[in-house]
Amino acid sequence: MKFRTWAVCAALFVGSAGSALADTNYLVKLEAPVPSAMKFMAAHAMWSCVASTCGSGGAPEESLSVPACKELAKKVGRITSYGDVTHKLSADELEKCNTAAGH
């Protein structure tokens, strides 16, 4: 019984550590400022936007993609920069992203 309890605890620890390591902070610059501060879920992450900047702490890696960017653009408008410290979407990727902006 002790071994089974230990195995369950170890599995939970490894699972939570793996997901924590995969989380990233993303920063987004908008073409036009949002009318007021806002918080919402999009692209598998919680986003906060103020003026012309949106950020998400602890977003999963799949949040750095054109489909995720499109989901965000639907809510906040055209995006001029989308990424983290090590990787940003390219100009071509941002162009594809902004097809969903609607304005």
N, C-alpha and C positions, 0 to 999 in steps of 0.2 A: 504494500500500500504506500509506503514512504517513497519508493522509487517512482510509482505512478504520479504521485503529487509533485515530486521533483521534476519529472518529465513535462508535466503540464505547465509548471512555472517557467521552465527553461524555454518551452515553445512560445509562451506569451512574451517573455523578455526578448527573444530573438525576433519575433514578429513585430513588436513595437519598435525595437531599435532599427530594424530595416526600414520601416516606413518613416521614421524620424530622419534618417540619413538621406532619404530620397526627397525630402521636402526642401524647397528653395524659396528665396525671396525674389519676387518679380517687381519691376518698376516699369510703369507705362506712362508715356508722355502723350497728351492729347492735343489735337490741332486747335480745338476750342475748349475753353473751360466749362466744367459742369456748372449749372445754375446755382447749386447748393451742395454742400457736403453730402455724400451718400455712401452707404454700405450695402453690399449685395453679394449673392453667390453667382458665380459664373466660371466656366472653365475649370471645374472641380476645385475651386478655391473661394475663400472669402476675400472680397476686394473692398478697399476704402478709397474714395476719390475726393479730392479737394482741389479746387481751381483746375489747373491743367495737368494734374498728376494723380495717378492711381497706383496703389501698391497692394501687394498681397504677401504676407509672411506665411511660410509653411505650405506653399502650393506644391502639388505633386509635379514631377518632371513632365508629365504629358500636358501640363498647362502651357508649356513653351512650344506651341505649334500653331499653324495657320488656323485650323478649326477652332482652337481655344481662343485665339485672337479675334476671330469672327464673332464668337459668342459675346465677347467683351465689347466689341465695336457696336453690336446691336444695341447695347445699353448706354454707351457713353459717346458714340460718334467716332469720327476719324481718329486714327492712332498714328503718331509720328515715330514712336520708338516703343519697342516691346522686348523685354528681356531681363536677364539677371547680370550678375557681375562678369560672368565668363562668356555668355552667348546672347546675342540679340537677333531678332528676325531681320533678314536682309530686306533691301528695298523692294525686291520682287515679291517676297513673302508679305510685306506690309501692304503692297498694292492689292494682292489677293485678299488679304484680311479686310481691307477697307471697302471691298465690294459689299460687305454686309452692313456698313455704317448707316446707310439710309439718308445721310445728309452731308 
